[in-house]
Amino acid sequence: MGARLHICMTCKAGLAVPEGEACTGALLWAAVAALPCPEGVEILPVDCLSACNSGASVALSMKGAWGYVYGRMTPENAADILLGAASYARTADGLVPWRERPVIFRKQSLARIPPLEA
């Protein structure tokens, strides 16, 4: 199994969303989904990552690897999010060297989650 990129579809990033308009999370999902998916990465929409005060949020997870939650993402970050997900997918343990991470992942990390024991 490869890496999973989870994108919060319900995130409003603290903004009021007029009736009938897409929220920030849905716009982020659309921007990411419009780009080619990196090898070894599965992109999954989720209803909530519970990072509402830091939205829009994405998370990376992989069996036996450290997981991450990143916030304050925008549709303009879509290409960098996919670059970061590709780097993450190439690791065995989820630990991407600092300088190989996109700047948005270096500066906008909300949480690092230990791997589950096998």
N, C-alpha and C positions, 0 to 999 in steps of 0.2 A: 504494500500500500504506500502511496506517495503522500505528499503534503496536501493539506486541506486549507484553503483560504475561505474563511467564513466572513460574509459581509452582512452587517446589520441592515435589514430592509426597512425597519420601522423608525430609525433614528431621525429625529427632527432637529438635532444639534441645538436644542434650546430655542428654536424659532417657531413662531406660529405658522402653521401651514394652512393656507386658504383651502376651503372645500374644493375638491376636484383636482388639486395640484399635488405633484409628487413631493414627498419629503426628501430631505438631504440624503438619507440612507438609500432610498430607491434611485435617486439620481446617481449616487456613487456606484451602485450595482450596475446600472445601465452603462455607465462609462467603462467600467472594468469588463463587463460582458461583451462590449463592442470591440475589444482588442483580442489578439490571439492569445490563447491560454498557453502558458509555458509548459514544457514537458515535465511530467511528474507532479503537476499541480491540478487539483480538482477545486473548482470554485463553487461554493455553496451559499445560497441565501439563508439567513436565519432571521427569526422574528425580533430577537433582542439580545444584545451582549451585555446588558446592564452597565453600560458606560455612558449613560444618558447625559451626564454633565460634561462629557468629553467627546461627544459625537461629531461626525459620524465615525463609527468604529469598525475595525476589521480584526480578525484573529487568525493566527497561524497555528496549526497543530499537525502532529505526525506521530505515529505509533513509536513509543520508546524515546521520544525527543522532547526537549523543552518546548513549551508553547508560549505564545506572545499575544498580547492585545495592544493594538495601536489606536489612538484617537485623533480627533481633529483632522480627519481626512476629508478631502473634497474631490469632486469629479476630476479636477485638474491633476490630482495625484495618481490617477489610474495607472499610468505607465510605470511610475516608480513603485507602486504597490505590487505590480506584477513582477518587476525586476527583483524586489525584495523576496517575494514568494518563490521565485525561481532559485535564488541563492539559498534560501532556507531548504528547499526540496533537495538540493545537492548535498546537504549535510547528513551525517548519520545520527547526530545528536541534537540538531536544531540550533547549534551554536555557530552563527555566522560571524566571522571576524569583523570587528568594529568598522574598519575602513571599507569593507565590502558591502556594508548595509547602505541602502539609500538614505540620504540625509533625513527624510521624513521619518524613517524608522529609528534613526539615532536620537532624534529630538522629540518624538511623539509616542514613545513607548509608555503604556499605562501599567502593564503587568507582564511579568515573566513567570510562567507556571511550570513547576517541576514535572518531569515525565512520570507517568504511572509505572509502577514496577511490572515487569513481564510476568 
